[in-house]
Amino acid sequence: MLEKNQSSGLAPQGQTGETPSEKVDVKGGQLPVFGQQNAKVTMIEFSDFECPFCKSYFDQTLSQIKKDYVDKGLVKLYYRHFPLDFHPAAMPAALASECANEQDKFWEYHDKIFTEQDKISGKTADVIATQLKLFAQELGLNTSQFDGCLDNTKFQANVDADLNDGRTAGVSGTPTFFINGNRLVGAQPYASFKALIDEELK
C-alpha cells in the first residue's frame, strides 16, 4: 500500500498506516488548493503520478473525501510532488502537471493522468512525452505553450522543492498524507481518512 523511495538514501519512516502522535509542520506548496481556503482541515498529499497505490487512492477514496468533506467546505486538499526514481513517467508527469497549472488546469490534468495512468506507466521516455502532450491537447490547453514548457523542464525547481519538503517531513514513499499535520501513509481505506478528519473537526 506504499511505494518506498528506493534510492533516496532515506530509511522508511514508519509502517503503512502508522500515525505518529507528533504533528508534522508541512506547507501546502505552490499548486492551487482544491476546496475552500477557510476549511478547518488541510490535507496535503505527497504523490507520484505513476504510483499504482496513488491511483488506488484516486480511484477508490478521493471522490468520497470530496463528497463528504471538501464539497461541504470542511477540508481543503493540496497535491505535492514526490516522483520516485524507479518510475520513468513520474518526473515527466509531475513537470507536465505544472505546465498544465500554468494554464490554470492543474486539477483537470491531475485527474486525466490518474484516469489514464496505464498510457504512461512503464513506457519509454518518447512514448511518455508524446502521451503527456496528447493529454494536454485533449484538455484543450494551448499545446505550443504546453509542449515548450514540458520540453524545457520549465518547472523543475517547483518539483524539486516539493521533493525536498517531503523528505524533510519524513516522506519516504507514496502516497503519504498529512491531515492537519497528522501523517497517514499508503493507500488507506476511506475509514482511515474519515477517522483522522473527524478527529480534527471536533
C-alpha positions in Angstrom: 0.0 0.0 0.0 3.1 2.2 -0.2 5.9 2.7 -2.7 9.1 3.4 -1.0 11.7 5.7 -2.4 14.4 3.1 -3.2 17.3 5.4 -4.0 16.8 8.5 -1.8 19.1 7.0 0.8 16.3 7.6 3.4 15.2 4.9 5.8 11.5 4.2 5.7 9.8 6.5 8.3 7.1 4.1 9.5 4.9 1.2 8.7 1.8 1.6 6.5 -0.9 3.4 8.3 1.2 4.5 11.2 0.1 7.8 12.6 2.7 9.3 14.9 1.3 11.3 17.8 3.5 14.3 16.9 2.1 16.5 14.2 4.4 17.5 11.3 4.5 21.1 10.1 4.0 20.8 6.3 3.2 23.6 3.9 0.7 23.4 1.1 3.1 24.1 -1.7 2.8 26.0 -4.9 -0.1 24.2 -6.6 -3.7 25.5 -6.3 -5.8 24.3 -3.3 -8.8 22.2 -4.0 -11.6 23.3 -1.8 -12.3 26.4 0.4 -9.4 28.3 1.8 -11.1 28.7 5.2 -11.7 24.9 5.6 -10.9 23.7 9.1 -8.9 20.7 7.9 -5.9 20.8 5.5 -5.0 17.6 3.8 -1.6 17.5 1.9 -0.8 14.6 -0.4 2.7 13.7 -1.5 2.2 11.7 -4.6 3.7 10.1 -7.7 1.7 10.1 -11.0 2.9 6.6 -11.9 2.4 5.0 -8.5 -0.3 2.3 -8.6 -1.1 2.9 -4.9 -1.6 6.7 -5.6 -4.0 5.6 -8.4 -5.9 3.3 -6.0 -6.4 6.3 -3.7 -7.6 8.4 -6.6 -9.9 5.7 -7.8 -11.3 4.5 -4.5 -11.1 7.2 -1.9 -10.6 10.7 -3.2 -14.1 11.1 -4.6 -15.7 10.1 -1.3 -13.5 12.6 0.6 -14.5 15.3 -1.9 -18.2 14.5 -1.5 -18.3 14.2 2.3 -15.8 16.9 3.3 -14.4 19.1 0.5 -17.8 19.9 -1.1 -19.1 20.9 2.4 -16.2 23.3 3.0 -14.7 21.2 5.8 -11.5 20.0 4.1 -9.1 21.5 1.5 -6.7 19.4 -0.5 -3.2 20.2 -1.6 -1.2 18.0 -4.0 2.6 17.9 -3.8 5.0 16.1 -6.0 7.1 13.1 -4.8 8.2 11.3 -8.0 10.0 8.1 -7.2 13.3 7.4 -9.1 12.2 4.0 -10.3 9.1 5.3 -12.1 10.2 6.6 -15.5 7.0 8.6 -16.1 6.8 10.1 -12.6 9.1 13.1 -13.1 7.8 14.0 -16.7 4.2 13.7 -15.5 5.0 16.0 -12.5 6.5 18.6 -14.8 3.6 18.2 -17.2 1.1 18.9 -14.5 3.0 22.1 -13.6 2.8 23.1 -17.2 -1.0 22.5 -17.1 -1.1 24.6 -13.9 0.5 27.4 -15.8 -2.7 27.4 -17.9 -5.0 27.0 -14.8 -5.7 23.4 -15.5 -3.8 21.6 -12.8 -6.6 19.6 -11.3 -8.1 18.6 -14.6 -4.7 17.4 -15.8 -4.2 15.6 -12.4 -7.4 13.7 -12.9 -6.5 12.9 -16.6 -3.2 11.4 -15.7 -4.6 9.2 -12.9 -7.6 8.1 -15.0 -5.3 7.1 -17.9 -2.2 6.1 -16.0 -1.8 2.9 -18.0 -0.9 5.0 -21.1 2.3 6.3 -19.4 3.2 3.7 -16.8 6.3 1.7 -17.7 6.6 3.3 -21.1 9.7 4.7 -22.8 10.6 8.3 -22.5 9.4 9.2 -26.0 6.0 7.5 -25.5 5.6 9.2 -22.1 6.3 12.7 -23.6 4.1 12.1 -26.5 1.2 10.9 -24.3 1.6 13.8 -21.8 1.3 16.3 -24.7 -1.7 14.4 -26.0 -3.4 14.7 -22.6 -2.9 18.5 -22.8 -4.4 18.6 -26.3 -7.4 16.6 -25.2 -8.0 19.0 -22.3 -7.9 22.0 -24.7 -4.7 23.5 -23.5 -2.5 25.8 -25.6 -0.4 23.0 -27.0 2.6 25.0 -28.3 2.9 26.7 -24.9 2.5 23.4 -23.1 4.9 21.5 -25.3 7.6 24.1 -24.9 7.1 24.2 -21.2 7.5 20.4 -20.9 10.4 20.1 -23.3 12.3 22.8 -21.4 11.5 21.3 -17.9 10.4 24.8 -17.0 9.1 23.9 -13.5 11.8 21.5 -12.4 12.5 23.8 -9.4 8.9 23.5 -8.2 9.0 19.7 -8.3 12.4 19.6 -6.6 11.1 21.9 -3.9 8.2 19.5 -3.2 10.6 16.6 -3.1 12.9 18.3 -0.6 10.0 19.4 1.6 8.6 15.9 1.5 11.9 14.4 2.6 12.2 17.0 5.4 8.7 15.9 6.6 9.8 12.3 6.6 8.1 11.1 3.4 9.8 8.0 2.0 7.1 6.6 -0.2 3.8 7.4 -1.9 1.2 8.2 -1.2 1.8 10.0 2.1 -0.8 12.3 3.5 -0.7 15.0 6.2 -4.1 15.8 7.7 -3.6 18.9 9.8 -0.1 17.6 10.2 -1.1 14.0 11.2 0.7 11.6 9.0 -1.2 8.8 7.1 0.9 6.5 5.0 -0.3 4.5 2.0 -3.5 3.9 0.0 -5.5 3.5 3.2 -9.3 2.7 3.2 -11.7 5.6 3.4 -12.4 4.9 7.1 -8.8 5.7 8.0 -9.1 9.2 6.4 -12.5 9.7 8.0 -11.3 8.9 11.5 -8.5 11.4 11.3 -10.6 14.1 9.6 -13.4 13.7 12.1 -11.0 14.0 15.0 -9.6 17.3 13.6 -13.2 18.6 13.1 -14.2 18.1 16.7 
